[in-house]
Amino acid sequence: WSYLAAFSESVPPVGGPYVWAFVGFTSALHCFEQYLELRQLKKNRETKVPLELTGSVDETKFLESQEYQKDKRLFGFVRDWTSFVFDKAQLFLVTPWAWAVASRICGPGAEYSTTLLWFLILQWVEKPINIPFSLYSNFVIEERHGFNKMTMGLFFSDMIKSELLTYVFGGLLVPGLIWIVRYFGDRFYIYLWAACQLLMFAFMWIYPNVIQPMFNKFETLKDESLKKEIEALAAEVNFPLTKLFQIDGSRRSGHSNAYFFGFWKYKRIVLYDTLLHLKQEDILAILCHELGHWKFGHTLVNLIISSVHLFTLFSLFGTVMYSEVSKNMIRQFGYGDTDSVMVSLMVFML
């Protein structure tokens, strides 16, 4: 204990104008968001169908939806305030301490291993907060309203798979990011941005083709009549449909979803099996919404906006990374005189 106390005292203190400005801004933003949630909660307590929806929405379904949204929102208050307090405690106590621990274990000059160990510690520090809230959300809120189909075994199986994927991708991407910044010097942000664009497109292929099949079973759509209707709809709007899938979303939830993926002329549509009990015209209406995003170029527009936003962030980061302002911010957030790429980036992104 004496060693631990001495080590903790050696961790630089957290505090200064940048820290308090960050705390003040995030606190004000959080309170404003909670105020908006309270306003919405008031609407969720209404029991009369809005005049605009009278005759279109069943009153029983409306009340069920109101109860569900109310329960989710009340749960969200508890979760959000707990996370807010935990995040601030983590800012002052945990994150700089975890960096000091990782630095002590890995030794000087070991930026790659120190950063990976730091992330690992932080990830496990958050588990006691995240897991109970996820369990309550699935097995109390969703269960109460008839949406949860997940077993406890499947919940933890998904969690373990997600953890392993995080370790694999994090273990590859974090060192790659550090290497780009170190290797390309002052103009690293151009190459970092280009690498992120390539990774984004790669992930758009990897997720539906590699990652999601680890969690869901993909099958060719079995309903031939529905298949023909969807193909006709796709042809009507010139959507380059190549395959139609259904997946076993009902293993986890009663919620429904549909989406498309693929590049250029090789698009595929995926329907959750929880949709298939609906009338064909209802399913087609849902797909019209998704195809509308494609037809009006919303996906491409969002990609361009994300790309410009990312380039702006990286170029600003490249401008301030080696400045005295950045060094002062790093010191005030409790990291001493480290020049770690990921510490600099994390503080900048705050």
NORWO-V575411 format. One record per helix or strand of 2 or more residues. SS is the DSSP state (hx for helix, st for strand). FROM is the first residue (numbers start at 1). LEN is the number of residues. If there is no record, write none. Layout:
BEGIN
ss:SS from:FROM len:LEN
ss:SS from:FROM len:LEN
END
This chain:
BEGIN
ss:hx from:2 len:9
ss:hx from:17 len:28
ss:hx from:51 len:3
ss:hx from:59 len:48
ss:hx from:111 len:15
ss:hx from:127 len:18
ss:hx from:152 len:63
ss:st from:218 len:3
ss:hx from:224 len:13
ss:st from:241 len:7
ss:hx from:249 len:3
ss:st from:258 len:4
ss:st from:267 len:6
ss:hx from:273 len:3
ss:hx from:280 len:16
ss:hx from:298 len:23
ss:hx from:324 len:9
ss:hx from:341 len:9
END
